[in-house]
Amino acid sequence: MIDALIKNMATKGQKWSNWTGNVECLADHIFYPHTEQQIVEIVLKAKKEDKKIRVAGNGHSFSRLMETNSFIVSLRAFNGLVSVDKDKMTATVKAGTSIKNANEALFKHDLAMINLGDIDVQSVAGATATGTHGTGIGFGNVSTEIVDFTIITAEGEILTCSKNENSQIFEAGRVALGALGIITQITFKVDKAYKLEYISSAADFTETLSELKNYNSNNRNFEFYYFPYADTVQLKKSNKTDKAVKYNKVLGYVNDVVIENFAMQTICNIASAFPSTFKKVNRFMANNFTKETKINYSHQIYATVRNVRFKEMEYNIPLEHFEECICKLKSMIEENEYYIFFPVECRFVKGDDIWLSPAYARDSAYIAVHVYSKSDHNPYFEEIENMFCSFGGRPHWGKMHTRKADYLSQNYEKWNDFLELREKMDPERRFMNPHLQGVFGLG
């Protein structure tokens, strides 16, 4: 069976690249299975041939989680809504389903995901494996909504995991970086389809910090963008509403997709061609971002289209340290005059109990910094990362970072428990790659 799979659903010696292009590798084989049994067969082939396996979603991680010269299993063909249960308010999807497609399928059943990040092209499994989050201090990251999942182990065994069945794997596996096995199916909590009223407005940086507690308390979803070299921030608030939809699909597409992406690409091109303009570019963006109010169903509000390629680093900071941290970041940017022209994104998340979740046991703020994909990120990212770590920062697993086991092991209470479980489930390190070996200190 596996030979037929290689012939019909695998490519040999193919280059794999993530979305932004900062991670590339030449895999021995890239497999495109359509069934769970085919995934089992791939795992058994890897065991027989002593090959490593990494599982690819849609390539929207910036870290080196996928880099391997061995086997890559792409789940793009393994997708779709499996079932919904309106009594329990849960839905089950195949792991390769994109968040966008999951939401569209749920909407046909008058259902919706409870909270989301600001892009929806990731696979459900990829998003949860890396601890992807939205914003709203009353909500955890996306993985906190998981009720159960199915995983294929390094031995090819299929396990169902929940709080009551294989509970230890469930506690660890909701954010596991693909290190415990291949998750094939996920059941998560859902909500009745709902509308959000989204308001984008301008505010002063200092005043925003003084009102931060109120903003977080009084809005379902709140975040803000700080524009380097400017004192203006963009506030983004979303709240449930019963008001009629207020969104012109054509005009919305022109504004949100065509104009904003074209404008951002133009800004990147100008700033790259004329480096001395980078401060003026930031101030221009601070004064000219879209200020609007729109009302639509949740999945149409959360997601934005990102066509301009960039590199990103994001850190989780204990909420109580956020104000000091963001002020220090602002000072560092202004004092060092980093050559950047992307805003800094600040979001807020409820603490959780998932072993390797960056929000484990603490209400959190996430601070994300970006550079254009063609720009050198090293000076900016390196110094800002060290500053984040001085506040006990934990990296978003899907974003660029340089932390290794010596640092990470001191910042996760369940770190050793995870390593013990990983060793028990995959003693031959079938699901490892060089990046993860450094993360887990496996040599």
Rosetta blueprint (number, residue, H / E / L):
1 M L
2 I H
3 D H
4 A H
5 L H
6 I H
7 K H
8 N H
9 M H
10 A E
11 T E
12 K E
13 G L
14 Q L
15 K E
16 W E
17 S E
18 N L
19 W L
20 T L
21 G L
22 N L
23 V L
24 E E
25 C E
26 L E
27 A L
28 D L
29 H E
30 I E
31 F E
32 Y L
33 P L
34 H L
35 T L
36 E H
37 Q H
38 Q H
39 I H
40 V H
41 E H
42 I H
43 V H
44 L H
45 K H
46 A H
47 K H
48 K H
49 E H
50 D L
51 K L
52 K L
53 I E
54 R E
55 V E
56 A E
57 G L
58 N L
59 G L
60 H L
61 S L
62 F L
63 S L
64 R L
65 L L
66 M L
67 E L
68 T L
69 N L
70 S L
71 F E
72 I E
73 V E
74 S E
75 L L
76 R L
77 A L
78 F L
79 N L
80 G L
81 L E
82 V E
83 S E
84 V E
85 D E
86 K L
87 D L
88 K L
89 M L
90 T E
91 A E
92 T E
93 V E
94 K E
95 A L
96 G L
97 T L
98 S E
99 I H
100 K H
101 N H
102 A H
103 N H
104 E H
105 A H
106 L H
107 F H
108 K L
109 H L
110 D L
111 L E
112 A E
113 M E
114 I L
115 N L
116 L L
117 G L
118 D L
119 I L
120 D L
121 V L
122 Q L
123 S E
124 V H
125 A H
126 G H
127 A H
128 T H
129 A H
130 T L
131 G L
132 T L
133 H L
134 G L
135 T L
136 G E
137 I L
138 G L
139 F L
140 G L
141 N L
142 V H
143 S H
144 T H
145 E H
146 I E
147 V E
148 D E
149 F E
150 T E
151 I E
152 I E
153 T L
154 A L
155 E L
156 G L
157 E L
158 I E
159 L E
160 T E
161 C E
162 S E
163 K L
164 N L
165 E L
166 N L
167 S H
168 Q H
169 I H
170 F H
171 E H
172 A H
173 G H
174 R L
175 V L
176 A L
177 L L
178 G L
179 A L
180 L L
181 G L
182 I E
183 I E
184 T E
185 Q E
186 I E
187 T E
188 F E
189 K E
190 V E
191 D E
192 K E
193 A L
194 Y L
195 K E
196 L E
197 E E
198 Y E
199 I E
200 S E
201 S E
202 A E
203 A E
204 D E
205 F H
206 T H
207 E H
208 T H
209 L H
210 S H
211 E L
212 L H
213 K H
214 N H
215 Y H
216 N H
217 S H
218 N H
219 N L
220 R L
221 N E
222 F E
223 E E
224 F E
225 Y E
226 Y E
227 F L
228 P L
229 Y L
230 A L
231 D L
232 T E
233 V E
234 Q E
235 L E
236 K E
237 K E
238 S E
239 N E
240 K E
241 T E
242 D L
243 K L
244 A L
245 V L
246 K E
247 Y L
248 N L
249 K H
250 V H
251 L H
252 G H
253 Y H
254 V H
255 N H
256 D H
257 V H
258 V H
259 I H
260 E H
261 N H
262 F H
263 A H
264 M H
265 Q H
266 T H
267 I H
268 C H
269 N H
270 I H
271 A H
272 S H
273 A H
274 F L
275 P H
276 S H
277 T H
278 F H
279 K H
280 K H
281 V H
282 N H
283 R H
284 F H
285 M H
286 A H
287 N H
288 N H
289 F L
290 T L
291 K L
292 E E
293 T E
294 K E
295 I E
296 N E
297 Y E
298 S H
299 H H
300 Q H
301 I H
302 Y H
303 A L
304 T L
305 V L
306 R L
307 N L
308 V L
309 R L
310 F E
311 K E
312 E E
313 M E
314 E E
315 Y E
316 N E
317 I E
318 P E
319 L H
320 E H
321 H H
322 F H
323 E H
324 E H
325 C H
326 I H
327 C H
328 K H
329 L H
330 K H
331 S H
332 M H
333 I H
334 E H
335 E H
336 N H
337 E L
338 Y L
339 Y L
340 I L
341 F L
342 F L
343 P L
344 V E
345 E E
346 C E
347 R E
348 F E
349 V E
350 K L
351 G L
352 D E
353 D L
354 I L
355 W L
356 L L
357 S L
358 P L
359 A L
360 Y E
361 A L
362 R L
363 D L
364 S E
365 A E
366 Y E
367 I E
368 A E
369 V E
370 H E
371 V E
372 Y E
373 S L
374 K L
375 S L
376 D L
377 H L
378 N H
379 P H
380 Y H
381 F H
382 E H
383 E H
384 I H
385 E H
386 N H
387 M H
388 F H
389 C H
390 S L
391 F L
392 G L
393 G L
394 R E
395 P E
396 H L
397 W L
398 G L
399 K L
400 M L
401 H L
402 T L
403 R L
404 K L
405 A H
406 D H
407 Y H
408 L H
409 S L
410 Q L
411 N L
412 Y L
413 E L
414 K L
415 W H
416 N H
417 D H
418 F H
419 L H
420 E H
421 L H
422 R H
423 E H
424 K H
425 M H
426 D L
427 P L
428 E L
429 R L
430 R L
431 F L
432 M L
433 N L
434 P H
435 H H
436 L H
437 Q H
438 G H
439 V H
440 F H
441 G L
442 L L
443 G L
